[in-house]
Amino acid sequence: MTVLDNRVPEAPLSSDSATFSEVVERAEEGFRRACTALARHGGDVHALRAAVRSAARLTKTLAITVDNIAGHAPRSVKQPEMAADLVADLKALRNCLATGAAVIDPALDDLHHLSGRHGADAEFARRYHEWAAATEPVRRP
């Protein structure tokens, strides 16, 4: 089990907007707590690592949430061409968020070694890379 498993449902999100907001709120709250701890313990590598990890988790959560929102676009927008453009734009946003989250992986690895903590992070990175590889690239008509 990874850190992401605790934050984002395995199944696609429902159309219930409360589900979207709850998932993002949990990741945002974790990020807020980590940043507060970092502000209190600015010279602590563990607090820094927790803040960076929380930022990556929030970014990945947003990427997954945007991907699920894109799934609703064809049913919500009745004009097929406009729906296709909207889906492509949302997928591009998802890819930017996922790329941004992946860019932080080397820093997390460095902080991981500096903090001397091992365990779930390697599994987290492995699962994230699997997810990123399994997503379809954005294709415009």
N, C-alpha and C positions, 0 to 999 in steps of 0.2 A: 504494500500500500504506500502511496506517495502523499506528499503534502497536498498536491492538487486534488487527489481523490476526496479529501475532506472538505474541499471548497466548492467543487463543481459537480453537479449530478452526472452520473454515467449516461442516463437516458437523455434524449433531446428535451429541451425545456418546453413546457406547455405554452399555450397562448396566454396563460395567466400572467399578467404583468407583475404581480406580486412575486412570482417565482424569479423572474429576471432581477428584480430589485433586491430580493433577499440574498441571492448569490453574490451580487456585486457588493451589497452592503457588508456581508461577512468578510469578503476580501479587503474591502476598504477599511473596515474596523481593525483588521489585523495590521494593515499598513499604518494606520493612525497610531496604534499602540506601539509598533516598532519604531516609528519616527519619534514618538514621545520618549521612549526609552533611550533612543540615540541622543536626543537633546539633553537628557539628564546625565548620560554616561558617554559623552562625546569622544573620549579617548579609548573606548572599549571596542576591540575588534569584534567581539560577539554581538554587541548592539549594532554595529555597522553591518555585519553580515545579516542579522535579522531584518534590518531595514531594507537592504538590497534584495534579499530573498522575498520580502513582502511586496516590494515594488514589482518584482518579476511575477509573483503570484497574481497580483492585481491586474497586471498587463495581460497575462495569459487568460485570466478569467474574463476580461473584457473581450479578448479575441474570440473565445468560445461563445460568449453571449452575442457578439455581433454576428457570428456565423449562424447562430440559431435565429436571430432576427431576420437574416437574409432568407431563411427558409420560409418566413411568413410573407415576404414581399409578393410573390406571384399570386397569392390568394387575396392580398389586400389591394393591389394595383391592377385594375381591370384592363389596362392597355398593355398588351404583351411586350411591345418594344420598350416601353418605359419601364416595365417590370424587369425585363432582362438587363437594362442599363443599371437600374437600382441594385439588383442582385450583384452585378459585376462590381459596382462601386463599393458595396458592403463587403464583398469578398476581398477587394483590394485593401480596404481598411483592416479587415481581419488579418490579411497577410502582413501588413505593416506592423500591426500590434504583435503578431507572432514573431516577426523578424526582430522587432525591438526587444522582445523578451529573450530571444535566442542570443542576441548580441551580449547580453549581460552574463551569460553562462561562464565565459572565461573569468570574469571578476568573481563570480560565486565560487568557482573552483579555487582561485587564489585565496579568497577569504576563508574557504573551507580548510585549506591547508594551514593558514595562519592561525585559525581558531582551534585547530586540533580536534575538531568534531568530525565524525564520519558517520555514514549510515544512509539515511533516506535520500540525501541529495543526489547520489549517483543514480539511484533508482528513479528519482524525480526527473533528472536530465534524460535518462534513457527513455522513459515513458513519453516525455515531451517531444523528443526527437521522433519517436514512432508516430505520435499524433501529427506532427508537422509534415512528416513524409507521406502520411496517408491522406492528407487534404488535397483536394483537386486544385490545380493552378487556375488562376482566373483567365478566362478566355472570352474575349469580346467578339460578338458576331461580325 
